Amino acid sequence: MDKKIIEKIKKDLLARKKQIVEDLESYTKNDTHEKDEHHAKFPNYGDKNDENVQEIDEYTTNLATEKVLEGTLRDIDNALGRISKGAYGICKYCKKEIGEKRLLARPVANTCVACKIKMQKMA
């Protein structure tokens, strides 16, 4: 794969990672006991019933969002790790090169299209 494309993807992944970390920090709090652990903040609007419902609704949404962002962050870190090891763009199943178009569309991809289709059919 062209090194210029890998550098562009790396730059994009780093920018995306920065944005996700900022997003996570906006509605989570860091765990003081574990590094890089986030926990959704529980909002406090008051103690009336409708305020309690609103708090629970927002907290539930924050938990779901936190899970998605942490998963995306993990995928980005894995892709950046593959770039640093020189293994980026290689399918983890068949060991063939992943198509450039796929990587540009989904930079965190670790499987080629053919293997991804096989995996989906098996599920």
N, C-alpha and C positions, 0 to 999 in steps of 0.2 A: 504494500500500500504506500502511496505517496506520502512522504514525511511532512509536506506542507499541509496536507489534509489532516493528518494526525495532530499536528500542532494547532490547527484551527479548532479541531474537536476538543483538544485539551483546554484551550483557552475558553471555549464555550462552556465546558464542564466546570471549570473553576469559577466562572462567573455565575453559573447556575447554582453551584454549591454555596457560594457566598450569599446569594439571594435566599436560598432555602434556610440557611442558618439564621439569617435575619428574620425570616418569617417565623421560624420556630421560636425564636427569642421573644417575639411580639406577643404570643399567647401561651407560652409555657414558662416555667421557672426551672432553673438548673438545680439538679440534686446536689447538695453540698457534700454528699458522701461518695458519689460516683462521678468521675469525670465524663463530660459529654453526654450525660443523661438528662433528659428533659421530662417534665411532668406537666400536664395541662393545668393551668391555673383554674381554680374554682372561683367564679365571679361572685360578688356579694352586692346584691341590689337592695337588700332589705329582708324583712321577715314576714311580709304579707304573702298570702298564698300565691297570687299571680307573680310576685317577684321570685318566689321559690321555684315556680315552674319555669320561669325565664332563666334562672340560674342553671337549673338542671339541663335545660335545652341547650344552652350555650356551652356548658361543660361537656356534654355528650358530643356536640359538634367539634369542639376543640380536641377531644380525645381521638376522634376519627381522623381529623386533619393531621394531628401529631403523628399518628400511625403512618399515614400516607407519606408525609414529608420525611419521616425517619427512614422509610423504605426507599424512597427516592434518593436520599442522602447516602444510604448504604450502597445502592446501585452505582451512584456517581463515584464514590470512593473505590469501589471494586474496579470500575472502568479506568480510573486514574492509576490504580495499582497495576493493571494490565499494561497500560501505556508505559509506565516506568520500568516494567520488567521486559518490555519488548514483545509482549504476548497479545497486544491489542489487535483486534480484527481477526482473531483465529477462533473458530467455533470450538466450544468446549467438548462437543460430542464427536464430530467427525474430523476435527483438526484441520479442516480446510479453511481457506480465507473467506471471511464474511464480506459480502458485497458492499462496495463503497456507498451505494445509494441507501442501503439499509442502515449503515452506520451514520450517515448524515441525517437520516430521518429519525433514528433511535440510537444515539451515541452510546448508550449503556448496554446495548445488545451484546450478548455473549454467545449467541447461537446464530447459525446461518438460517436462511428462510426455510430450506428443505428440512433441517432438523427441527425447527420450530413447528412446522406443519405436522411432522411425525409425532412430536410430543403432544400436540393438541388433539390429534386423532386418538391417541392412547388414553387421554384423560376422560 
